[in-house]
């Protein structure tokens, strides 16, 4: 059975979010469906980031589609592997994202940083710089302080 898992983000201001993701992640808009009877409310838009797909829609509380701000934040972190973590991090900051954890090299062999976009979604931009075994990573977890 073929399966595919793709994030579907609920956003307060989906049109602005689409522009943000195009600017920051070089996303390509594949489709956009809007309800003109509701002032152009985006019911679904599909973006390609690299070879991965992301869909999003405007918040619609009556449909139980709540954006992070309506829930007090997002419990989900979107992990985005990129070629140049520092460049993507700089673009995120320049476009208005908040740095949660600055970009740094980590004991588990990745250079990464965590950001909150202006719409409340959390992003971990990362690039592996060293292949490590599960035992090496666990040893790093055991030795890591705080």
PyMOL commands that set and color helices and strands:
alter all, ss='L'
color gray80, all
select helices_A, chain A and resi 14-25+36-38+61-63+68-71+85-94+134-143
alter helices_A, ss='H'
color red, helices_A
select strands_A, chain A and resi 8-11+28-35+41-49+52-58+77-81+98-105+110-116+122-128
alter strands_A, ss='S'
color yellow, strands_A
deselect
rebuild
show_as cartoon
